[in-house]
């Protein structure tokens, strides 16, 4: 369908709030997905077995496929076909666990919580980059407080516990899975925190931070004792028309933001140092805030979303409303 004209009208206002990304210091750069089969890239996960390779998948209407994309060229270097599972319904996210296995999240629900269960698929990350068919495990998931729509799945890189962030216009939720997923029976996920409307999320490789992204924002939260801490710190997320995915590079130096669409662009944003505690860190010269602090991030040109806040709120509402109309017409 043609995009809603009112959404396009706000694009320029939103673009003004984001700064260009600089990746020379990290060695990780932007790239475009070249494979014409990948038109709805909805998740990203950095490979640990193959440096510079990122796993992705289509949103829906594709099949049981996962693609390995070489960031140096943007070309697909392997396609994995999953067997032993049902027909994927609405695949929204992918994450790599500390067990070396890829977790594929069939957790979307465009009718906003009408399916009483969703699924997670899991298979070992292939050691060779070639087209291959694998037998995947399938896990049934239910939420303790009832069905809901979700697009973000994160596997903690130390504990291996799986988390899902639900998607809601008012207040989304962060849900914690059981200590270990079981293929026998149902895995109940329980709400542990409120989160904004998000389309994806990722843990830093050391497990100390959780980054969540939405259509017009991204935030990083310190992670402690199995929970996100505080209100989160703004990340200079790029403007992307269909902002769908985020992951950390394997070394944790960079966040990569992806979107849907043919030849979609993956944008690399260097990770800033952790914000110092304002109680123990003195301000900079002339009373200026310490570098990396939330106050410093809010300065014009810093890359945080600081201008036109009311415009963004209105734009968000219009875009989300338009997406719901389009999804339902499908």
C-alpha positions as CSV (number, residue, x, y, z in Angstrom):
1,X,0.0,0.0,0.0
2,X,1.1,3.6,-0.5
3,X,2.4,5.3,2.6
4,X,0.1,7.7,4.4
5,X,0.9,11.3,3.2
6,X,0.7,12.7,6.7
7,X,3.6,10.4,7.8
8,X,5.9,11.7,5.1
9,X,5.1,15.3,6.1
10,X,6.8,14.8,9.4
11,X,9.9,13.1,8.1
12,X,11.9,16.3,7.7
13,X,11.2,17.4,11.2
14,X,12.3,14.1,12.7
15,X,15.5,13.9,10.6
16,X,16.7,17.2,12.0
17,X,17.0,15.7,15.4
18,X,19.5,13.0,14.6
19,X,23.2,13.5,14.0
20,X,25.3,11.5,11.5
21,X,27.0,8.5,12.8
22,X,30.8,8.3,13.1
23,X,32.3,4.8,13.1
24,X,36.0,5.2,12.3
25,X,37.0,4.7,15.9
26,X,35.2,1.4,16.2
27,X,36.0,-0.2,12.9
28,X,32.3,-1.1,12.4
29,X,30.5,0.7,9.6
30,X,27.1,1.0,7.9
31,X,26.1,-1.4,5.2
32,X,23.1,-2.2,3.0
33,X,21.4,-5.6,2.7
34,X,21.7,-6.6,-0.9
35,X,19.7,-9.8,-1.0
36,X,16.4,-9.2,-3.0
37,X,14.8,-12.0,-0.9
38,X,15.2,-9.9,2.3
39,X,12.6,-7.2,2.0
40,X,11.3,-7.1,5.6
41,X,14.5,-7.4,7.8
42,X,13.0,-7.4,11.3
43,X,15.8,-8.6,13.5
44,X,19.6,-8.5,13.8
45,X,22.1,-10.6,15.7
46,X,25.9,-10.3,15.5
47,X,27.6,-13.6,14.8
48,X,30.3,-14.7,17.3
49,X,31.6,-17.5,15.1
50,X,32.0,-15.4,12.0
51,X,33.3,-11.8,12.5
52,X,31.5,-9.2,10.6
53,X,28.5,-11.4,9.8
54,X,25.0,-10.5,11.0
55,X,22.0,-12.8,11.1
56,X,18.6,-11.5,10.0
57,X,15.2,-12.7,8.8
58,X,12.0,-11.4,7.1
59,X,9.0,-10.3,9.1
60,X,6.4,-12.5,7.6
61,X,5.3,-14.4,4.5
62,X,8.7,-15.8,3.8
63,X,9.1,-19.2,5.5
64,X,11.4,-20.8,8.0
65,X,14.5,-18.9,6.8
66,X,17.4,-17.1,8.5
67,X,20.0,-15.3,6.5
68,X,23.7,-14.5,7.3
69,X,24.8,-11.2,5.8
70,X,28.4,-10.1,5.4
71,X,28.6,-6.5,6.6
72,X,31.7,-5.9,4.4
73,X,29.7,-6.5,1.2
74,X,26.0,-6.5,2.3
75,X,25.7,-9.9,0.5
76,X,24.0,-13.0,1.9
77,X,26.7,-15.7,2.6
78,X,24.3,-18.4,4.0
79,X,20.6,-19.2,4.3
80,X,19.5,-21.5,7.0
81,X,16.2,-23.4,6.5
82,X,14.6,-24.5,9.8
83,X,12.8,-27.9,10.0
84,X,11.0,-29.6,12.8
85,X,8.8,-26.5,13.4
86,X,5.4,-25.4,12.3
87,X,4.8,-22.7,9.7
88,X,6.2,-19.4,11.1
89,X,3.5,-16.8,11.7
90,X,5.1,-13.4,12.4
91,X,8.8,-13.6,13.1
92,X,10.0,-10.4,14.7
93,X,13.4,-10.9,16.4
94,X,16.6,-12.9,16.6
95,X,19.2,-13.2,19.3
96,X,22.4,-15.2,20.0
97,X,22.6,-16.9,23.4
98,X,25.7,-17.8,25.4
99,X,25.1,-21.4,24.4
100,X,26.1,-20.5,20.8
101,X,22.5,-21.0,19.6
102,X,20.3,-18.6,17.7
103,X,16.9,-17.8,19.1
104,X,14.3,-16.9,16.5
105,X,11.2,-15.1,17.9
106,X,7.9,-15.8,16.2
107,X,6.1,-13.5,18.7
108,X,4.4,-10.8,16.6
109,X,0.6,-10.4,16.8
110,X,-0.7,-7.7,14.5
111,X,-4.1,-8.1,16.0
112,X,-2.7,-6.8,19.3
113,X,-3.0,-9.8,21.5
114,X,-5.4,-12.3,20.0
115,X,-3.2,-15.4,19.9
116,X,-3.0,-17.3,23.2
117,X,0.5,-18.5,22.5
118,X,3.6,-17.7,20.4
119,X,6.8,-19.5,19.6
120,X,10.5,-19.3,19.9
121,X,12.7,-21.5,17.6
122,X,16.3,-22.4,18.5
123,X,19.2,-23.9,16.6
124,X,23.1,-23.9,16.9
125,X,24.8,-21.1,15.0
126,X,26.3,-22.9,11.9
127,X,30.1,-23.2,12.0
128,X,30.3,-22.9,8.2
129,X,28.7,-20.2,6.1
130,X,26.8,-22.2,3.5
131,X,23.1,-22.8,2.7
132,X,22.0,-25.5,5.2
133,X,18.9,-27.1,6.6
134,X,18.8,-27.6,10.3
135,X,16.4,-29.2,12.8
136,X,15.3,-26.5,15.2
137,X,13.7,-26.8,18.6
138,X,10.3,-25.2,19.1
139,X,9.2,-23.6,22.3
140,X,5.6,-22.6,23.1
141,X,5.3,-19.3,25.0
142,X,2.5,-17.7,26.9
143,X,2.4,-14.5,29.0
144,X,1.3,-14.7,32.6
145,X,-1.0,-11.7,32.2
146,X,-2.6,-12.7,28.8
147,X,-1.8,-12.4,25.1
148,X,-0.1,-9.4,23.6
149,X,1.8,-8.2,20.6
150,X,5.6,-8.1,20.8
151,X,8.6,-7.5,18.5
152,X,11.6,-7.7,20.8
153,X,13.4,-10.8,22.1
154,X,16.7,-10.6,24.0
155,X,18.8,-13.5,25.3
156,X,21.1,-12.5,28.2
157,X,24.7,-13.2,27.1
158,X,25.7,-14.5,30.6
159,X,22.7,-16.2,32.2
160,X,21.1,-17.4,29.0
161,X,17.6,-16.2,30.2
162,X,15.2,-15.1,27.5
163,X,13.3,-11.8,27.7
164,X,10.5,-10.4,25.5
165,X,9.4,-6.7,25.3
166,X,5.8,-6.3,24.4
167,X,4.5,-3.5,22.1
168,X,1.7,-1.2,23.3
169,X,0.8,2.4,22.6
170,X,0.4,3.1,26.3
171,X,2.8,1.0,28.3
172,X,4.7,-2.0,27.0
173,X,6.2,-4.6,29.4
174,X,9.5,-6.4,29.8
175,X,8.8,-10.2,30.3
176,X,11.2,-12.7,31.8
177,X,11.1,-16.3,30.7
178,X,11.9,-19.3,32.9
179,X,15.4,-20.1,33.9
180,X,15.6,-22.6,31.0
181,X,13.2,-23.0,28.1
182,X,11.5,-26.3,27.9
183,X,10.3,-27.9,24.6
184,X,7.8,-30.0,26.7
185,X,4.8,-27.9,27.7
186,X,4.4,-24.1,27.9
187,X,7.0,-21.5,28.9
188,X,5.3,-18.8,30.9
189,X,6.8,-15.3,30.7
190,X,6.2,-12.9,33.6
191,X,6.2,-9.1,33.5
192,X,9.1,-7.6,35.4
193,X,9.2,-4.0,34.3
194,X,7.4,-1.3,32.2
195,X,9.1,-0.2,29.0
196,X,8.2,2.2,26.1
197,X,6.8,1.0,22.8
198,X,9.7,-0.9,21.3
199,X,10.4,-2.8,18.1
200,X,13.6,-4.5,19.2
201,X,16.2,-4.8,21.9
202,X,19.7,-6.2,22.6
203,X,22.0,-6.8,25.5
204,X,25.6,-5.7,25.4
205,X,28.0,-8.6,25.1
206,X,29.0,-8.3,28.7
207,X,25.4,-8.3,29.8
208,X,25.7,-5.0,31.7
209,X,23.4,-3.0,29.5
210,X,20.1,-3.4,27.7
211,X,19.3,-1.2,24.7
212,X,15.7,-0.9,23.4
213,X,14.6,0.9,20.3
214,X,11.3,2.2,19.0
215,X,10.3,4.1,15.8
216,X,11.7,7.4,17.0
217,X,14.0,6.7,19.9
218,X,16.5,4.3,21.5
219,X,17.5,4.0,25.2
220,X,20.2,2.1,27.0
221,X,19.5,0.9,30.5
222,X,22.0,-0.4,33.1
223,X,21.2,-4.0,33.8
224,X,21.5,-5.3,37.4
225,X,20.1,-8.2,39.3
226,X,17.9,-9.2,36.4
227,X,16.2,-5.8,35.9
228,X,16.8,-2.6,33.9
229,X,17.8,0.3,36.1
230,X,16.5,3.8,36.0
231,X,14.9,5.8,33.2
232,X,17.5,4.9,30.6
233,X,19.9,7.1,28.6
234,X,19.1,8.3,25.2
235,X,21.0,6.8,22.2
236,X,21.5,8.7,19.0
237,X,19.4,6.3,17.0
238,X,19.1,7.1,13.2
239,X,15.9,8.0,11.5
240,X,14.6,5.0,9.6
241,X,11.3,4.8,7.9
242,X,10.5,1.3,9.3
243,X,12.8,1.1,12.4
244,X,12.7,-2.6,13.2
245,X,16.0,-3.9,14.7
246,X,19.0,-3.3,16.9
247,X,22.0,-5.3,17.9
248,X,25.5,-4.8,19.4
249,X,28.6,-5.6,17.4
250,X,30.4,-8.7,18.7
251,X,32.9,-6.6,20.5
252,X,30.3,-4.3,22.1
253,X,31.8,-1.1,20.6
254,X,28.9,-0.4,18.3
255,X,25.1,-0.5,18.1
256,X,23.7,-1.4,14.7
257,X,20.2,-0.2,13.7
258,X,18.2,-1.9,10.9
259,X,15.0,-1.4,9.1
260,X,12.6,-3.1,6.7
261,X,12.6,-2.5,3.0
262,X,14.5,-3.6,-0.1
263,X,18.2,-2.9,0.1
264,X,17.6,-1.7,3.7
265,X,20.4,0.2,5.4
266,X,22.0,-0.9,8.6
267,X,23.4,2.1,10.5
268,X,26.3,1.8,12.9
269,X,26.4,4.1,16.0
270,X,29.4,4.0,18.4
271,X,28.6,3.1,21.9
272,X,29.2,5.9,24.4
273,X,31.0,5.3,27.7
274,X,28.7,4.5,30.6
275,X,27.3,7.7,32.1
276,X,29.2,8.6,35.3
277,X,27.2,8.9,38.6
278,X,26.4,12.6,39.0
279,X,26.8,12.2,42.8
280,X,30.4,11.3,42.4
281,X,31.5,12.9,39.1
282,X,32.2,16.7,39.2
283,X,30.9,18.9,36.4
284,X,33.2,20.0,33.6
285,X,34.8,23.5,33.2
286,X,32.5,26.4,33.9
287,X,29.8,24.2,35.4
288,X,29.3,22.3,32.1
289,X,28.1,18.7,32.5
290,X,30.5,15.9,32.5
291,X,31.1,14.3,29.1
292,X,28.7,11.4,28.4
293,X,26.2,12.5,31.0
294,X,22.5,12.8,30.1
295,X,22.9,16.6,30.4
296,X,25.7,16.6,27.8
297,X,23.7,14.3,25.6
298,X,20.8,16.8,25.6
299,X,23.0,19.6,24.0
300,X,22.1,20.6,20.5
301,X,24.0,18.6,17.9
302,X,24.9,15.8,20.3
303,X,22.7,13.3,18.4
304,X,20.0,12.8,21.0
305,X,16.4,13.6,20.1
306,X,16.2,17.1,21.6
307,X,14.3,19.2,19.1
308,X,10.7,19.3,18.2
309,X,9.6,16.9,21.1
310,X,5.9,17.7,20.6
311,X,6.3,17.2,16.8
312,X,7.7,13.7,17.5
313,X,4.9,12.8,19.8
314,X,2.4,13.8,17.2
315,X,4.3,12.1,14.5
316,X,4.6,8.9,16.5
317,X,0.9,8.8,17.1
318,X,0.2,9.3,13.4
319,X,2.7,6.7,12.2
320,X,1.5,4.1,14.7
321,X,-2.1,4.8,13.7
322,X,-1.2,4.4,10.1
323,X,0.6,1.2,10.7
324,X,-2.3,-0.3,12.5
325,X,-4.6,0.5,9.7
326,X,-2.2,-1.0,7.1
327,X,-1.7,-4.1,9.1
328,X,-5.4,-4.7,9.6
329,X,-6.1,-4.2,5.9
330,X,-3.5,-6.8,5.1
